[in-house]
């Protein structure tokens, strides 16, 4: 197989231009070879040894390689400091050159004069021509030089001026014309000096004249180009430094909240809770930012957003307490919601209660300014009555949530009207000593609180009869017909201890009180319907509710309350105001603070305490029929005109089950002491062998202990079919407190009857 040589390119593919380039390259190589051959023959003829030829060739090749390397290596570019130094050196050289210009003119004048002196000498020695003519000719040379210099400078200036006008720039200042006196004097002096030298030759007077003339003509020039230790060093003009952070181009402001809402809350792909919605019509104040939220029609409402308020707040990168969702205030439809974002808390600082601000007319009873809305827009008013009658109210909150503070403000405002008496019911006995001290009727303890509807019904009956006699279907408190405030504290205590039926009595009672000038207010620790007896009982107080922060996410919310109490700010005194007629029922409220006497030392700036605030008010009189109704249930009032049922300082008791009633305490010798009615009368009757009908829990427990069942555990087991464990404990406490049963020393959990006969003094 024949060996073939690979070809990089076929001859048929070469163009004529490529053929020409190949031919030139080949011709160049042949010329180089001929030149090298001639050099070799010359070296051989000159006797240069053969071994030197290779050395010279290698040196040449090495030199070419070095030159090629230098050519390929990029020259290092000088940095900024080096460039500035080079410019400064150039400026120094230019200044030195300018300072030498006067001496250059003097030197040229001297040379012209010497040349003229030679010509004058030649003419005078060889011809009969006078030396004046050649001297004048050479004297004209410096003058012509000065004139040419002036003309060239003027021409250059005019050229620059035209160029500046062509480029729409300011014309240059003709500063060269200020040297015209020196240039004219120098030209004339140089001509005279040249003529002098041409005629007389060079001498010391000539040198002195040249020196003085140069100094005289160049003095201003040297001052314009100074040197010396006191002269500032030359520096090249510094270019304008670019701003390292150039101002950004003006752009439209970015709405971060609207952007985040669209990205996280309205984006269905990211699990947004309001897909397809958008925020519009932004409005900013010092504290809040508000929007109109356009919702997806047919699938979203403001309540839909409220149910997902935590997720929406997460999408906006804020806390749930900073996001408020309200119905559209302009009532454009359920597809529009008002979204408020609280940027800065306007109610972060505590505002102390400074006293009541109330309106008390025939149609309006309002406690103004009880608290401030959490978005800084307005204050909250508590309504006691309006043209429709009294407004049943509930205040709900856990311990230390600020519930009692709201109740204190409501009570102080009620008493300040001067047309309201007060009934205070407290199952826990010690919830508010200040209210116990100010109320006209005080009912303390669980059993007494369970029987409170008996007294309230008696007063209500008297007012109902008064209304029937005067043909009044509705009565609001007035100076002629004072009303009552019925404050029921710790309402859940009734339900928790088995008084569910008694709690349910308030369902129908509250609806009737509202029409007869009696303001029912219930305070509870829970909003669950099971803590009210049932939903109907809770709804009876639902006309106006204040719900404080609670750690609950129960779905069984109070009617009208669509904001979870757990989403409120974690701060004492923050609540939600719920009312049928309120436009902002789901906006958090920071209530004013009024400390109790035991906390006054912690709040030295507080102007009032509950005791000082309540002590400024007096309660009005009451109808004769109301007085008679109270006496029929509790007996005559005590010395200060009050009825106190239960508690350590109780003066009255409810009638016992056998129909006996307590006696008054205002005129008898037993005033201010506990009466002997109630279950004690039953126990005494049982000891005497009489039958009073239904056996009370205290009597049953006493009989068991007397029969030999002495330990608590055995007593509970024996009573489990008739009473609960809690009822047994209450019976034991009552028996011990009244001295019918005692705990023997050295025993634990055991009881024994006393030696005295029960029921005797």
KOLTORSE-587978 format. One record per residue (C-alpha): chain; x, y, z. Coordinates in steps of 0.5 Angstrom, whole numbers. Example, Ala and Ser with C-alpha at 12.3 -4.5 7.8 and 13.67 -1.06 7.14 Angstrom:
KOLTORSE-587978
c/u/v/w
A/25/-9/16 $
A/27/-2/14 $
//
This chain:
KOLTORSE-587978
c/u/v/w
A/0/0/0 $
A/3/7/-2 $
A/5/12/3 $
A/1/18/3 $
A/3/25/6 $
A/-3/28/9 $
A/-5/35/7 $
A/-8/40/11 $
A/-12/44/5 $
A/-13/42/-2 $
A/-10/46/-7 $
A/-17/46/-11 $
A/-19/50/-4 $
A/-14/55/-5 $
A/-16/62/-7 $
A/-12/67/-12 $
A/-10/71/-6 $
A/-8/65/-2 $
A/-3/63/-8 $
A/0/70/-8 $
A/1/70/0 $
A/4/63/-1 $
A/9/65/-7 $
A/11/72/-3 $
A/13/67/3 $
A/17/63/-1 $
A/20/68/-4 $
A/22/71/2 $
A/25/65/5 $
A/29/64/-1 $
A/32/71/0 $
A/34/70/7 $
A/38/64/5 $
A/41/68/-1 $
A/43/73/5 $
A/45/68/10 $
A/50/65/4 $
A/53/71/2 $
A/55/72/10 $
A/58/65/10 $
A/62/66/4 $
A/64/73/7 $
A/66/70/14 $
A/70/64/10 $
A/74/69/6 $
A/75/73/13 $
A/78/67/16 $
A/73/67/21 $
A/73/60/24 $
A/67/55/23 $
A/65/54/30 $
A/64/62/31 $
A/59/61/26 $
A/54/57/30 $
A/55/62/36 $
A/53/68/32 $
A/47/64/29 $
A/45/62/36 $
A/46/69/39 $
A/42/72/34 $
A/36/67/35 $
A/37/68/42 $
A/36/76/41 $
A/30/75/37 $
A/27/71/42 $
A/28/76/47 $
A/25/81/43 $
A/19/77/42 $
A/19/76/49 $
A/19/83/51 $
A/14/84/46 $
A/9/79/48 $
A/10/81/55 $
A/5/87/57 $
A/8/93/59 $
A/6/94/67 $
A/1/100/67 $
A/3/106/72 $
A/-1/107/78 $
A/-5/113/79 $
A/1/116/84 $
A/6/115/78 $
A/2/118/73 $
A/1/124/78 $
A/9/125/79 $
A/10/124/72 $
A/5/130/71 $
A/8/134/76 $
A/15/133/74 $
A/13/135/67 $
A/10/142/70 $
A/17/143/73 $
A/20/143/67 $
A/15/147/63 $
A/16/152/69 $
A/23/152/68 $
A/23/153/61 $
A/19/159/62 $
A/23/162/67 $
A/29/162/62 $
A/25/165/56 $
A/28/172/58 $
A/35/170/58 $
A/34/166/51 $
A/32/173/48 $
A/38/176/51 $
A/43/171/49 $
A/40/171/42 $
A/41/179/42 $
A/48/178/44 $
A/49/173/38 $
A/46/177/33 $
A/50/183/36 $
A/57/179/35 $
A/55/177/28 $
A/53/184/26 $
A/60/186/29 $
A/64/181/25 $
A/60/183/19 $
A/61/191/20 $
A/69/189/22 $
A/69/186/15 $
A/66/191/11 $
A/70/197/14 $
A/76/193/13 $
A/75/191/6 $
A/70/196/3 $
A/69/203/4 $
A/62/202/6 $
A/60/205/13 $
A/59/200/19 $
A/52/203/20 $
A/48/200/15 $
A/50/192/17 $
A/49/194/24 $
A/42/197/23 $
A/41/191/19 $
A/43/186/25 $
A/40/191/30 $
A/33/190/27 $
A/33/182/28 $
A/31/182/35 $
A/26/187/34 $
A/23/183/28 $
A/23/177/33 $
A/19/180/38 $
A/14/182/33 $
A/14/175/30 $
A/13/173/37 $
A/7/178/39 $
A/4/176/32 $
A/4/168/33 $
A/1/169/40 $
A/-5/173/38 $
A/-6/168/32 $
A/-6/162/37 $
A/-11/166/42 $
A/-16/168/36 $
A/-15/160/34 $
A/-17/158/41 $
A/-23/163/41 $
A/-26/161/35 $
A/-25/153/37 $
A/-29/155/44 $
A/-34/159/40 $
A/-35/153/35 $
A/-36/148/41 $
A/-40/153/45 $
A/-35/154/51 $
A/-33/160/54 $
A/-28/164/50 $
A/-21/164/53 $
A/-18/170/57 $
A/-13/174/53 $
A/-8/174/58 $
A/-2/174/53 $
A/-4/182/52 $
A/-2/184/59 $
A/6/182/57 $
A/5/187/51 $
A/9/193/55 $
A/15/188/56 $
A/15/185/49 $
A/15/192/46 $
A/21/195/51 $
A/25/188/50 $
A/24/189/43 $
A/27/196/43 $
A/32/195/48 $
A/35/188/44 $
A/35/192/38 $
A/39/198/41 $
A/44/193/45 $
A/45/189/38 $
A/47/195/34 $
A/51/197/40 $
A/55/190/40 $
A/55/191/32 $
A/59/197/32 $
A/63/197/39 $
A/64/190/40 $
A/63/186/47 $
A/65/189/53 $
A/63/190/60 $
A/59/196/60 $
A/55/192/54 $
A/54/186/59 $
A/52/190/65 $
A/47/193/60 $
A/44/187/58 $
A/44/184/65 $
A/40/190/67 $
A/35/190/61 $
A/34/183/62 $
A/32/184/69 $
A/28/190/68 $
A/24/186/62 $
A/23/180/66 $
A/22/182/73 $
A/14/181/72 $
A/15/175/68 $
A/19/171/73 $
A/14/173/79 $
A/8/170/75 $
A/13/164/75 $
A/16/164/82 $
A/20/159/85 $
A/23/158/92 $
A/22/155/99 $
A/16/160/100 $
A/12/158/94 $
A/7/152/94 $
A/9/146/90 $
A/6/145/83 $
A/1/140/83 $
A/-3/137/77 $
A/-10/139/77 $
A/-14/133/80 $
A/-19/130/76 $
A/-26/130/80 $
A/-27/124/84 $
A/-33/120/82 $
A/-38/119/88 $
A/-37/112/91 $
A/-44/111/92 $
A/-48/115/86 $
A/-55/117/88 $
A/-60/112/85 $
A/-64/114/80 $
A/-71/116/83 $
A/-76/110/83 $
A/-83/109/85 $
A/-83/107/93 $
A/-84/100/94 $
A/-90/98/99 $
A/-87/93/103 $
A/-94/91/106 $
A/-97/90/99 $
A/-92/86/96 $
A/-91/81/102 $
A/-99/81/102 $
A/-99/79/94 $
A/-93/74/95 $
A/-95/70/102 $
A/-102/72/103 $
A/-105/72/96 $
A/-101/67/93 $
A/-105/60/93 $
A/-98/56/91 $
A/-95/58/97 $
A/-101/57/101 $
A/-104/64/102 $
A/-110/64/106 $
A/-113/70/102 $
A/-112/67/95 $
A/-113/72/90 $
A/-114/78/94 $
A/-110/85/94 $
A/-109/91/98 $
A/-110/98/96 $
A/-111/105/98 $
A/-106/105/103 $
A/-106/111/108 $
A/-101/112/113 $
A/-101/116/120 $
A/-96/116/126 $
A/-98/109/128 $
A/-101/105/123 $
A/-102/103/116 $
A/-109/102/113 $
A/-111/99/107 $
A/-117/97/103 $
A/-117/89/102 $
A/-121/87/96 $
A/-123/80/97 $
A/-124/74/92 $
A/-132/75/91 $
A/-136/69/93 $
A/-131/65/97 $
A/-128/71/102 $
A/-131/75/107 $
A/-127/80/113 $
A/-129/74/118 $
A/-125/69/113 $
A/-119/74/114 $
A/-120/74/122 $
A/-120/66/122 $
A/-113/66/119 $
A/-110/72/122 $
A/-104/69/125 $
A/-102/66/118 $
A/-104/73/115 $
A/-99/76/120 $
A/-94/71/119 $
A/-94/73/111 $
A/-93/80/113 $
A/-87/79/118 $
A/-91/82/124 $
A/-94/79/130 $
A/-101/77/130 $
A/-103/83/135 $
A/-101/88/130 $
A/-106/86/125 $
A/-113/88/125 $
A/-118/86/121 $
A/-125/90/121 $
A/-131/90/116 $
A/-131/96/111 $
A/-133/102/115 $
A/-136/105/108 $
A/-141/98/107 $
A/-139/97/100 $
A/-140/90/101 $
A/-137/83/104 $
A/-132/83/99 $
A/-128/89/102 $
A/-125/89/109 $
A/-121/94/112 $
A/-114/92/114 $
A/-110/96/119 $
A/-102/94/121 $
A/-100/97/127 $
A/-93/100/126 $
A/-92/103/133 $
A/-96/102/139 $
A/-100/108/141 $
A/-102/105/148 $
A/-96/102/150 $
A/-95/107/156 $
A/-100/106/162 $
A/-105/111/163 $
A/-108/112/170 $
A/-115/113/171 $
A/-116/120/173 $
A/-124/120/175 $
A/-131/119/172 $
A/-133/122/166 $
A/-140/120/165 $
A/-147/122/161 $
A/-153/121/165 $
A/-160/123/162 $
A/-166/120/161 $
A/-164/116/154 $
A/-156/116/155 $
A/-152/113/161 $
A/-145/113/158 $
A/-138/112/162 $
A/-133/115/157 $
A/-126/114/156 $
A/-125/108/159 $
A/-120/106/155 $
A/-116/107/148 $
A/-117/103/142 $
A/-110/100/140 $
A/-109/103/133 $
A/-110/110/137 $
A/-116/112/133 $
A/-121/114/139 $
A/-123/112/146 $
A/-128/106/149 $
A/-135/108/152 $
A/-138/103/156 $
A/-146/104/156 $
A/-150/103/162 $
A/-157/105/159 $
A/-159/108/152 $
A/-166/109/149 $
A/-168/102/149 $
A/-166/101/156 $
A/-161/98/161 $
A/-155/94/157 $
A/-153/88/160 $
A/-146/87/160 $
A/-140/82/162 $
A/-133/83/163 $
A/-129/76/162 $
A/-122/75/163 $
A/-117/71/167 $
A/-114/72/174 $
A/-109/78/173 $
A/-112/80/166 $
A/-114/87/168 $
A/-122/85/169 $
A/-122/87/176 $
A/-120/94/173 $
A/-125/95/168 $
A/-130/93/173 $
A/-128/98/178 $
A/-128/103/172 $
A/-135/101/171 $
A/-137/101/178 $
A/-134/108/179 $
A/-138/111/173 $
A/-144/108/175 $
A/-144/111/182 $
A/-142/118/180 $
A/-148/119/176 $
A/-152/120/183 $
A/-158/116/180 $
A/-155/109/182 $
A/-155/104/188 $
A/-151/98/188 $
A/-152/90/189 $
A/-145/87/190 $
A/-145/79/189 $
A/-139/75/190 $
A/-139/68/191 $
A/-131/68/193 $
A/-133/73/199 $
A/-126/76/198 $
A/-126/79/191 $
A/-126/86/192 $
A/-127/89/199 $
A/-127/96/196 $
A/-134/94/192 $
A/-136/90/199 $
A/-135/97/203 $
A/-139/101/198 $
A/-145/97/196 $
A/-152/98/199 $
A/-153/90/199 $
A/-147/86/199 $
A/-148/78/198 $
A/-142/74/199 $
A/-141/66/199 $
A/-143/61/194 $
A/-149/59/197 $
A/-151/66/199 $
A/-150/68/191 $
A/-154/62/189 $
A/-160/65/193 $
A/-158/72/190 $
A/-164/72/185 $
A/-169/71/191 $
A/-167/78/193 $
A/-166/81/186 $
A/-173/78/184 $
A/-176/82/190 $
A/-173/88/188 $
A/-175/87/181 $
A/-182/86/183 $
A/-183/92/187 $
A/-180/96/181 $
A/-185/92/176 $
A/-191/94/181 $
A/-189/101/181 $
A/-188/101/173 $
A/-195/98/173 $
A/-198/104/177 $
A/-195/109/173 $
A/-196/106/166 $
A/-189/105/165 $
A/-187/100/160 $
A/-179/102/161 $
A/-176/106/166 $
A/-169/109/166 $
A/-165/111/172 $
A/-167/118/174 $
A/-166/123/180 $
A/-174/121/181 $
A/-173/114/180 $
A/-166/112/182 $
A/-164/105/179 $
A/-159/99/181 $
A/-153/96/179 $
A/-153/89/180 $
A/-145/87/180 $
A/-144/79/180 $
A/-137/78/181 $
A/-134/71/179 $
A/-140/68/176 $
A/-137/62/174 $
A/-136/60/181 $
A/-143/58/181 $
A/-143/53/176 $
A/-136/50/178 $
A/-139/48/185 $
A/-146/45/182 $
A/-150/51/182 $
A/-152/50/175 $
A/-159/51/176 $
A/-159/57/180 $
A/-154/60/175 $
A/-159/59/170 $
A/-164/63/173 $
A/-160/69/171 $
A/-162/68/164 $
A/-169/70/164 $
A/-168/75/170 $
A/-163/79/166 $
A/-168/80/160 $
A/-173/83/165 $
A/-168/87/169 $
A/-166/91/163 $
A/-173/94/162 $
A/-174/96/169 $
A/-167/101/171 $
A/-163/95/173 $
A/-156/94/170 $
A/-154/87/170 $
A/-146/86/170 $
A/-143/79/170 $
A/-135/78/171 $
A/-133/71/169 $
A/-126/68/168 $
A/-128/64/162 $
A/-132/65/156 $
A/-134/58/155 $
A/-142/57/155 $
A/-140/51/160 $
A/-138/56/165 $
A/-144/60/164 $
A/-149/55/165 $
A/-151/54/158 $
A/-151/59/152 $
A/-157/62/153 $
A/-155/65/160 $
A/-148/67/157 $
A/-152/71/151 $
A/-157/74/156 $
A/-150/78/158 $
A/-148/79/151 $
A/-151/86/149 $
A/-144/89/151 $
A/-138/85/153 $
A/-131/86/155 $
A/-126/80/153 $
A/-119/81/156 $
A/-113/77/154 $
A/-114/69/155 $
A/-110/63/152 $
A/-115/60/149 $
A/-117/58/142 $
A/-124/55/143 $
A/-128/56/137 $
A/-134/57/141 $
A/-133/64/142 $
A/-138/69/144 $
A/-143/72/139 $
A/-140/78/136 $
A/-133/76/138 $
A/-129/74/132 $
A/-122/76/134 $
A/-119/70/139 $
A/-117/73/146 $
A/-111/69/145 $
A/-109/74/139 $
A/-109/80/144 $
A/-102/84/146 $
A/-99/80/152 $
A/-100/86/156 $
A/-105/87/162 $
A/-111/91/161 $
A/-112/90/154 $
A/-119/87/152 $
A/-124/87/146 $
A/-130/91/146 $
A/-136/87/143 $
A/-143/91/142 $
A/-148/90/137 $
A/-148/97/136 $
A/-141/98/136 $
A/-137/99/129 $
A/-130/97/132 $
A/-132/91/136 $
A/-126/87/134 $
A/-120/92/136 $
A/-116/91/142 $
A/-117/97/147 $
A/-112/99/153 $
A/-116/100/159 $
A/-114/106/164 $
A/-111/103/170 $
A/-114/104/177 $
A/-110/101/183 $
A/-112/98/189 $
A/-110/100/196 $
A/-105/95/197 $
A/-102/96/190 $
A/-102/104/191 $
A/-94/104/193 $
A/-92/101/186 $
A/-96/107/182 $
A/-94/113/186 $
A/-96/117/180 $
A/-103/114/180 $
A/-108/120/182 $
A/-113/115/185 $
A/-114/108/188 $
A/-121/104/188 $
A/-122/106/195 $
A/-121/113/194 $
A/-125/113/188 $
A/-131/110/191 $
A/-131/114/197 $
A/-132/120/193 $
A/-140/118/191 $
A/-146/117/195 $
A/-152/113/193 $
A/-159/116/192 $
A/-165/113/196 $
A/-170/108/194 $
A/-177/107/193 $
A/-181/105/199 $
A/-183/99/196 $
A/-176/97/194 $
A/-174/98/201 $
A/-180/94/204 $
A/-178/88/199 $
A/-171/88/201 $
A/-173/88/208 $
A/-178/82/207 $
A/-172/78/205 $
A/-167/80/209 $
A/-170/84/215 $
A/-168/91/217 $
A/-161/94/215 $
A/-156/95/219 $
A/-153/102/223 $
A/-150/104/216 $
A/-157/103/212 $
A/-154/97/209 $
A/-155/89/208 $
A/-149/85/208 $
A/-150/77/207 $
A/-145/73/209 $
A/-137/74/210 $
A/-133/75/216 $
A/-137/82/217 $
A/-144/79/215 $
A/-150/82/219 $
A/-156/79/215 $
A/-158/72/212 $
A/-163/69/207 $
A/-169/66/210 $
A/-168/58/212 $
A/-172/53/208 $
A/-177/53/213 $
A/-179/60/212 $
A/-176/63/218 $
A/-172/70/216 $
A/-167/74/219 $
A/-168/80/224 $
A/-166/87/222 $
A/-160/89/225 $
A/-161/97/226 $
A/-165/97/233 $
A/-164/91/236 $
A/-158/89/241 $
A/-155/84/236 $
A/-154/89/231 $
A/-148/88/227 $
A/-148/80/229 $
A/-150/74/225 $
A/-157/72/226 $
A/-159/65/228 $
A/-163/63/222 $
A/-162/59/216 $
A/-159/52/217 $
A/-157/53/224 $
A/-165/53/225 $
A/-166/46/222 $
A/-160/43/226 $
A/-163/46/232 $
A/-170/43/230 $
A/-167/36/229 $
A/-163/36/235 $
A/-170/37/239 $
A/-173/32/235 $
A/-177/36/230 $
A/-178/35/223 $
A/-177/41/218 $
A/-178/37/212 $
A/-172/36/207 $
A/-166/34/210 $
A/-160/39/209 $
A/-153/37/208 $
A/-150/40/214 $
A/-155/36/218 $
A/-154/30/214 $
A/-146/30/215 $
A/-147/32/223 $
A/-152/26/224 $
A/-146/21/221 $
A/-141/24/225 $
A/-145/23/231 $
A/-147/16/229 $
A/-139/14/229 $
A/-137/16/222 $
A/-132/21/223 $
A/-127/21/218 $
A/-128/25/212 $
A/-126/19/207 $
A/-132/15/210 $
A/-137/21/210 $
A/-136/22/203 $
A/-137/15/201 $
A/-143/15/206 $
A/-146/21/202 $
A/-144/19/195 $
A/-151/18/193 $
A/-154/24/196 $
A/-149/30/195 $
A/-142/31/192 $
A/-135/31/195 $
A/-135/39/195 $
A/-142/39/198 $
A/-139/35/204 $
A/-133/39/204 $
A/-137/46/205 $
A/-142/42/210 $
A/-136/40/214 $
A/-133/47/214 $
A/-140/50/216 $
A/-140/45/222 $
A/-133/47/224 $
A/-134/54/224 $
A/-141/54/228 $
A/-138/50/233 $
A/-142/44/232 $
A/-136/40/230 $
A/-129/40/232 $
A/-123/36/230 $
A/-120/32/236 $
A/-112/34/237 $
A/-107/28/235 $
A/-112/26/229 $
A/-112/27/222 $
A/-118/28/217 $
A/-123/26/223 $
A/-128/30/226 $
A/-132/29/233 $
A/-139/33/235 $
A/-138/38/241 $
A/-140/36/248 $
A/-146/42/247 $
A/-152/41/244 $
A/-153/43/237 $
A/-157/49/236 $
A/-156/52/243 $
A/-152/58/245 $
//
